[in-house]
Amino acid sequence: MKLISSSSLQSILRNITFHLPEGYELIAGTRTEDIHQYYKLSKVSIVANSHSIKLILHILLKSVDHSFTLYKIIILPERISPDKFVQYAIDYSYLAIQVSQHGYIPFIEKDYSKCVTSSITVCPLDSAIFNTQRLTCAASLFFQSPNSQQLCKRNLLFNYQQSTMIQHRNIWIYHFSTPRQLTVRCPGNEASPPHTQVLVNAGLIINASACHVSTEDLHIYPTLRGSMQTELNTPPSFLPDKVPIISPHESHQLQELTMPTLQALDNINLVSQRLCTQ
């Protein structure tokens, strides 16, 4: 592909768009800022004889039915009382939602390892697409189904102390079960005092990947990346309404159970069954 300049490749791709079957389009379009993606996503074959050399480009296409938005699943516990937490138990690491939102595909890490990742991720379609009328736990949480509490296994945790910080691009996802003082030092601001803030429970730290971040029990070193300026259309980010992890009657039942009984339960779905048998 390096034998073809980006401007020449863009002209070739624009010509291809006039000959595509109905309902199909090029996987990354033909805008100038997206042309670089074809150098990673496309394959080249060379056919030659004594008179000439021909390059055959294998360009990926997409249709609405084959377009998905891929989400990484990060599971954090939720506090329900001063010393009790509840955490979803989900078997999948990723969830691919069809652009039309008519179907979805759950992914495990092994499935994701087969994908070619960049700003556009290409995965082999070697698993069935689930219809949204048949929801799994992760899909029910994504679509905010009212019966997610029945579909999902939820683990009951006592005195949870683990601190969590996970990076996703330029965002750090954190969870602290007890208040932590966070100190942020960013390059270029050496003359300014470091920024400090007390954090607890779950949240997001945005645009701090180039900074040194520390608490009493962990440190995050800055990540150095190159940058360029361009005009890109990026979808807005939003936080959906939170689906309650426990129902009101479960909260009341947890208050009624004695500590020895609670410590014998690791799955909150068993709370109602235990009360029924007493």
Backbone torsions as a table, in degrees:
resi	resn	phi	psi	omega
1	MET	NA	-23.1	179.9
2	LYS	-68.4	-15.0	177.2
3	LEU	-73.1	-12.6	-178.1
4	ILE	-114.5	124.7	178.3
5	SER	-70.6	160.7	-178.8
6	SER	-62.8	-36.2	179.5
7	SER	-69.1	-39.3	177.4
8	SER	-67.2	-40.7	178.5
9	LEU	-63.8	-39.0	179.0
10	GLN	-62.7	-40.2	178.2
11	SER	-64.5	-41.3	178.3
12	ILE	-62.0	-46.2	-177.6
13	LEU	-64.7	-40.1	178.5
14	ARG	-63.8	-35.2	177.3
15	ASN	-68.9	-35.1	179.6
16	ILE	-64.1	-36.0	-176.5
17	THR	-59.6	-25.0	-179.5
18	PHE	-77.8	-8.0	-175.3
19	HIS	-121.8	13.9	-178.2
20	LEU	-81.2	148.3	174.7
21	PRO	-62.8	156.3	-179.1
22	GLU	-62.2	135.5	179.0
23	GLY	91.5	-2.8	-179.6
24	TYR	-115.3	152.5	175.7
25	GLU	-148.5	164.9	178.6
26	LEU	-65.4	144.7	-171.4
27	ILE	-62.6	-31.6	-177.9
28	ALA	-121.4	12.3	179.4
29	GLY	71.6	-164.7	-177.6
30	THR	-129.2	15.4	178.1
31	ARG	-68.5	148.0	-176.2
32	THR	-56.1	-41.7	-176.7
33	GLU	-72.4	-9.3	-179.2
34	ASP	-106.2	-7.8	-174.9
35	ILE	-61.2	-33.4	-176.5
36	HIS	-60.5	-24.1	-177.1
37	GLN	-67.0	-27.8	-179.1
38	TYR	-68.7	-22.4	178.8
39	TYR	-67.6	-23.3	177.9
40	LYS	-99.7	-34.4	-172.9
41	LEU	-88.4	-16.9	-176.2
42	SER	-101.6	160.6	176.4
43	LYS	-120.9	152.8	-178.0
44	VAL	-125.8	132.1	172.3
45	SER	-114.1	146.3	-179.1
46	ILE	-117.0	127.7	175.5
47	VAL	-118.4	126.8	-175.2
48	ALA	-141.5	152.6	169.0
49	ASN	-138.1	-167.4	-176.5
50	SER	-71.0	-11.2	-175.3
51	HIS	-109.3	-25.0	-174.1
52	SER	-159.3	165.3	174.2
53	ILE	-127.3	130.6	178.1
54	LYS	-119.6	138.6	175.3
55	LEU	-102.4	129.0	177.7
56	ILE	-109.8	116.9	-179.2
57	LEU	-92.8	130.7	175.1
58	HIS	-102.9	101.8	-174.5
59	ILE	-102.8	131.8	179.1
60	LEU	-78.4	141.5	176.7
61	LEU	-113.6	164.8	175.3
62	LYS	-141.2	156.5	172.8
63	SER	-132.7	171.8	-178.6
64	VAL	-60.1	-41.4	-177.8
65	ASP	-68.8	-20.3	-177.5
66	HIS	-107.9	15.0	180.0
67	SER	-108.6	127.5	-177.2
68	PHE	-132.5	155.4	168.5
69	THR	-104.5	124.1	-173.7
70	LEU	-97.9	125.8	179.3
71	TYR	-115.5	137.5	172.4
72	LYS	-89.9	132.8	-178.1
73	ILE	-92.8	121.0	175.8
74	ILE	-119.0	120.5	-173.9
75	ILE	-104.5	120.1	178.3
76	LEU	-121.9	146.6	179.0
77	PRO	-72.5	156.3	177.7
78	GLU	-121.9	132.0	-178.8
79	ARG	-75.9	131.9	177.0
80	ILE	-117.3	-11.4	174.5
81	SER	-160.0	172.5	-176.6
82	PRO	-55.1	-32.4	-177.0
83	ASP	-121.7	9.5	-178.2
84	LYS	-124.5	139.9	176.3
85	PHE	-129.9	154.1	173.4
86	VAL	-124.7	136.5	-178.2
87	GLN	-133.4	134.6	176.1
88	TYR	-67.7	143.3	174.5
89	ALA	-108.9	103.6	-175.8
90	ILE	-119.2	131.3	-173.7
91	ASP	-81.3	-12.0	-173.8
92	TYR	-110.3	150.6	-179.1
93	SER	-97.4	-21.6	-177.3
94	TYR	-139.4	155.9	176.9
95	LEU	-136.7	118.8	178.5
96	ALA	-99.5	119.0	-178.0
97	ILE	-105.1	125.8	178.5
98	GLN	-59.4	140.8	-178.6
99	VAL	-56.7	-36.2	177.3
100	SER	-75.4	-10.4	-177.4
101	GLN	60.5	27.4	173.8
102	HIS	-91.1	-16.1	-177.5
103	GLY	-153.9	171.6	-179.3
104	TYR	-155.6	160.6	178.0
105	ILE	-133.0	121.2	172.7
106	PRO	-81.0	139.8	-177.8
107	PHE	-119.3	140.4	165.1
108	ILE	-101.3	171.9	-177.4
109	GLU	-58.8	-36.4	-179.9
110	LYS	-63.1	-40.1	176.8
111	ASP	-64.3	-43.4	-176.7
112	TYR	-66.1	-30.2	-179.5
113	SER	-65.5	-18.5	178.8
114	LYS	-82.4	-9.0	-174.7
115	CYS	-85.3	152.2	170.2
116	VAL	-95.4	116.1	-171.6
117	THR	-105.3	136.6	171.0
118	SER	-160.3	-153.4	174.1
119	SER	-64.6	-23.8	168.8
120	ILE	-114.9	127.6	179.9
121	THR	-102.1	129.0	-179.3
122	VAL	-114.2	121.8	-178.2
123	CYS	-123.1	145.0	174.7
124	PRO	-68.2	135.2	-179.2
125	LEU	-87.9	76.7	-177.6
126	ASP	-113.0	20.5	175.0
127	SER	-138.0	158.9	-177.1
128	ALA	-71.1	151.1	175.5
129	ILE	-94.5	122.3	179.8
130	PHE	-79.4	137.7	174.3
131	ASN	-77.4	144.4	-178.1
132	THR	-68.7	-8.7	173.6
133	GLN	-75.3	-16.2	177.8
134	ARG	-118.9	94.2	-172.7
135	LEU	-93.2	137.2	167.7
136	THR	-89.6	179.6	-179.1
137	CYS	-58.5	-53.6	-176.3
138	ALA	-61.4	-42.1	179.8
139	ALA	-66.6	-36.4	179.5
140	SER	-65.5	-34.3	176.8
141	LEU	-70.8	-39.5	179.2
142	PHE	-63.0	-46.3	-178.4
143	PHE	-85.5	4.1	177.7
144	GLN	54.2	50.4	178.4
145	SER	-71.1	139.5	180.0
146	PRO	-67.3	-17.3	-179.1
147	ASN	-102.0	22.0	-179.8
148	SER	-63.7	-30.2	179.1
149	GLN	-65.3	-29.0	177.3
150	GLN	-81.6	-29.7	-177.1
151	LEU	-81.1	-26.4	-170.8
152	CYS	-104.0	137.9	168.6
153	LYS	-79.0	134.6	-179.1
154	ARG	-127.1	126.5	-178.2
155	ASN	-95.1	137.9	178.4
156	LEU	-93.5	125.7	-176.9
157	LEU	-118.2	140.6	179.8
158	PHE	-112.8	134.7	175.2
159	ASN	49.2	48.1	-178.3
160	TYR	-67.3	124.4	-174.1
161	GLN	-118.1	-6.9	-172.0
162	GLN	-69.9	134.8	173.6
163	SER	-94.1	142.5	-177.3
164	THR	-132.3	131.5	169.5
165	MET	-140.3	120.3	-176.3
166	ILE	-126.2	129.8	-179.4
167	GLN	-91.8	135.0	172.3
168	HIS	-133.4	100.3	-174.7
169	ARG	57.3	-120.2	-177.2
170	ASN	-96.6	17.3	-178.2
171	ILE	-119.0	136.4	171.2
172	TRP	-106.7	126.0	175.5
173	ILE	-97.3	126.6	-177.0
174	TYR	-123.9	156.4	170.4
175	HIS	-148.3	121.9	176.6
176	PHE	-124.5	124.0	-179.4
177	SER	-74.1	-24.7	175.5
178	THR	-127.2	157.5	-177.8
179	PRO	-57.1	134.0	177.9
180	ARG	-126.8	136.7	173.7
181	GLN	-86.4	119.2	-177.7
182	LEU	-100.5	130.9	178.1
183	THR	-116.2	128.8	-177.6
184	VAL	-121.3	123.9	175.6
185	ARG	-121.6	121.2	-177.1
186	CYS	-111.2	143.7	178.8
187	PRO	-64.7	145.1	-178.8
188	GLY	92.9	-12.1	179.3
189	ASN	-119.3	35.6	-176.6
190	GLU	-61.1	-30.6	-178.4
191	ALA	-75.5	-19.7	-178.8
192	SER	-91.4	148.6	177.2
193	PRO	-66.7	150.5	179.2
194	PRO	-64.3	151.5	178.9
195	HIS	-85.2	131.8	178.7
196	THR	-124.1	146.9	179.0
197	GLN	-157.6	144.1	177.9
198	VAL	-93.5	124.8	-177.5
199	LEU	-120.7	148.9	176.1
200	VAL	-152.4	153.4	-175.9
201	ASN	65.3	-147.1	-172.2
202	ALA	-108.3	152.1	178.0
203	GLY	-177.4	-172.6	-177.2
204	LEU	-124.4	139.8	170.1
205	ILE	-113.7	117.3	-171.3
206	ILE	-106.7	140.4	175.3
207	ASN	59.7	40.3	177.6
208	ALA	-118.9	12.8	-176.6
209	SER	-66.6	-22.6	179.2
210	ALA	-92.0	5.8	-175.8
211	CYS	-110.8	159.3	172.3
212	HIS	-90.7	121.9	-176.4
213	VAL	-119.4	134.7	-178.6
214	SER	-147.0	150.8	169.1
215	THR	-128.0	-171.0	179.7
216	GLU	-64.7	-27.1	-172.9
217	ASP	-121.8	4.4	177.3
218	LEU	-154.8	159.1	178.6
219	HIS	-134.7	143.9	175.5
220	ILE	-125.6	122.5	-179.3
221	TYR	-89.5	150.0	-177.6
222	PRO	-66.3	148.2	176.1
223	THR	-106.7	124.4	-179.0
224	LEU	-94.5	127.1	179.2
225	ARG	-135.9	149.0	171.5
226	GLY	-73.9	165.7	-178.8
227	SER	-148.0	158.4	174.7
228	MET	-145.2	161.1	-179.8
229	GLN	-107.5	132.6	178.3
230	THR	-158.4	163.6	177.3
231	GLU	-94.7	113.9	-178.9
232	LEU	-125.7	144.0	174.1
233	ASN	-91.3	108.0	-178.7
234	THR	-112.7	136.5	179.6
235	PRO	-68.7	146.1	177.7
236	PRO	-69.0	148.6	176.4
237	SER	-94.1	145.9	177.7
238	PHE	-147.6	155.3	175.9
239	LEU	-104.7	117.5	-179.2
240	PRO	-70.2	163.5	174.6
241	ASP	-61.0	138.2	-176.4
242	LYS	-78.9	131.0	174.3
243	VAL	-82.2	124.0	-179.1
244	PRO	-56.0	133.6	-177.4
245	ILE	-78.4	-24.0	174.4
246	ILE	-132.1	151.9	179.5
247	SER	-85.7	162.9	179.8
248	PRO	-57.5	-40.6	-178.1
249	HIS	-70.6	-29.6	175.6
250	GLU	-68.0	-39.1	177.9
251	SER	-61.6	-42.0	178.4
252	HIS	-65.6	-39.9	-180.0
253	GLN	-66.3	-37.8	178.9
254	LEU	-63.5	-33.5	178.2
255	GLN	-68.8	-29.5	-176.7
256	GLU	-80.5	-26.2	-176.7
257	LEU	-73.4	144.6	177.2
258	THR	-77.4	161.5	-177.9
259	MET	-60.8	-44.6	178.0
260	PRO	-58.6	-38.0	178.6
261	THR	-67.3	-41.9	179.5
262	LEU	-63.1	-41.4	-178.2
263	GLN	-67.7	-19.9	177.8
264	ALA	-82.9	-8.3	-178.6
265	LEU	-105.7	127.9	172.3
266	ASP	-110.0	-7.0	-178.7
267	ASN	-124.8	116.8	-175.7
268	ILE	-65.9	-20.9	177.9
269	ASN	-65.1	-16.7	-178.9
270	LEU	-87.4	-4.5	-176.1
271	VAL	-61.9	-49.1	-179.6
272	SER	-62.4	-39.1	179.5
273	GLN	-64.8	-38.8	-179.3
274	ARG	-66.3	-40.5	179.6
275	LEU	-66.0	-35.1	-178.6
276	CYS	-68.9	-27.4	-176.0
277	THR	-91.4	-8.4	-179.6
278	GLN	-83.2	NA	NA
